[in-house]
Amino acid sequence: MHSFKQYLTELFDKPAPFKWKEKDDSFWRGTFNIGKNGFEVTANLLEEDVWDVSFARTDRGLWKYDASGDGDEIKVFSTVIAMIKEFVLKQKPLELDIAASKTDTDDASRVSLYKKLIKTQAGKFGYKLTKLDDTSETTYFSLKKK
């Protein structure tokens, strides 16, 4: 019998296949598909050793920040986490900045989910949540190398 913590850990260990389209010293961009939806993850160098990490569903080249409604959230987050982990292990940034956009009626639950995922997953690859800024449109998370 697995503990609840083991169950949660295993839940995010099954990412979808993904492909990095660009990888250099200042920008990474990768894509993956789940069902009929395409997704993109990017990492942009903001300043020395500080990177902005973003992801969104894509629709005809446009980024969409709302939930797809297809019920594949676990697979999406598993894949995003796997991509961020691969980026971090290769690039070794000192700081990551991640934003949670508030675009629909599930704003509070989305930010809460991001906060929980960041707190539980970031430590697995050597980061800790150091700052949280909240505006009416976005919540910003800063993670620093432990």
Secondary structure, 3 states (H helix, E strand, C coil): CCCHHHHHHHHCCCCCCEEEEEECCCEEEEEEEECCEEEEEEEEEEECCEEEEEEEEEECCEEECCCCCCCCHHHHHHHHHHHHHHHHHHHCCCEEEEEEECCCCCHHHHHHHHHHHHHHHHHHHCEEEEEEEECCCEEEEEEEEC
